Amino acid sequence: MSALTVAAFLPLAAWLYLLLDRGTFWRARERDDAEQIPELAHWPAVTAIVPARNEADVIAQSIGSLLAQNYPGTLRIVLVDDQSDDGTGRIARALTESDKLDVIHGEARPHGWTGKLWAMSQGAAHAASHAPDYFWFTDADIDHGPDNLRHLVAHAEHDNLVLASLMAKLSCINPAERFFIPAFVYFFQMLYPFAWVNDPKNRTAAAAGGCMLVNRAALERDGGLGAIRNALIDDCALAKLMKVRGPVWLGLTKRALSIRPYENMNAIRRMVARSAYAQLNYSPLLLAGTLAGLLVIFVAPVLFALLGTGVARLAGIAALLIMVASFVPMLRFYGRSPVWAFALPAIGLLYAAFTLDSAVQHWRGRGGMWKGRAQAMT
């Protein structure tokens, strides 16, 4: 057997592993509507905490969806205006004259904190005076269906969860979003298989920052958010912290929708580049390994299928077909044609380029750039 033939089996072996032994992430079956959760006799108190920095274009819709929750228990909302200069706080204050919504002005970020976690921490400190049972951390660009909190709390109480998180359905309207966004969620599930996250016996931990219901008592044990204050990928850091303290759950949903559009490929590149190198612990070695792995997994099958001969070509075709088939469930979740699955090799190659760009931005001192702040570790 030639070296080329042996090499052709590397991507096939990788895809067989991903297909059979990676928590069946590709099936996208971990969803908040997968089972019926019984209603509660008693509904615990919840405070929604919304960190917001320059969100004037979406804040009215987001906060409006929180005010419209049909939650039977006590719900309060704290919006932390993180030094916005576009009128975010003013717009939020104009939404209601009741005492259900508090808008607080965020203080300057102390050394050692990332911006979002500092805003979340200030919101939690303000909310603690009302002694809620749960904090509901949600982003300022999420539109929640009216039954979202009710379902989240019922799930958390029924399964005794310390963290219940939903991957909000991202905007998938314009051509760039339709091309890149389903793959973004697919790659996230590949990295953090939701079935593994939801298994108390598995160490894998992850959450989606747009919608995280957290047991307050469990969070405040041993330092609260201060324990992860310098984390750039705040949601996964929070999940790792909470999973030590009890069961966590993460799933897909259609009850929470991201209303933040990504106008073009460059906007999506910036979104990925903001945290990709942090995910690799700022390691050049891990970066090189990741880029090589992405080429083997997404590009090599195409090359062997088109240019290989004999057994090598058959191995390439088999790997390509597995790759394509694995992407179909996520495409269906986003209402996209299965034909788009054949674009996954090109999408994977572009995401590899975005990952490299993340490292370049970090080396230039612009890592973790968000709303004018470079927050990555130096």
Buried (B, 14 or more C-beta within 10 A) or exposed (E): EEEEBEBBBBBBEBBBEBBEEBBBBBBBEBBBEEEEBEEBEEBBBBBBBBBBBBBBBBBBBBBBBBBEBEBEBBBBBBBBBBBBEEBBBEBBBEBEEEEBBBBBEBEEBEEEBBBBBBBBBBBBBBBBEEEBBBBBBBBBBBBBBEEBBBBBBBBBBEBEBBBBBBBBBBBBEBEBBBBBBBBBBBBBBBEBBBBBBBBEEEEBBBBBBBBBBBBBEBBBBEEBBEEBBBBBBBBBBBBBBBBEBBBBBBBBBBBBBBBBBBEEBEBBBBBBBBBBBBBBEBEEEBBEEBBEEBBBBBBBBBBBBEEBEEBBBBBBBBBBBBBBBBBBBBBEBBEBEEEBBEBBBBBBBBBBBBBBBBBEBBEEEEBBBBEEBBBBBE
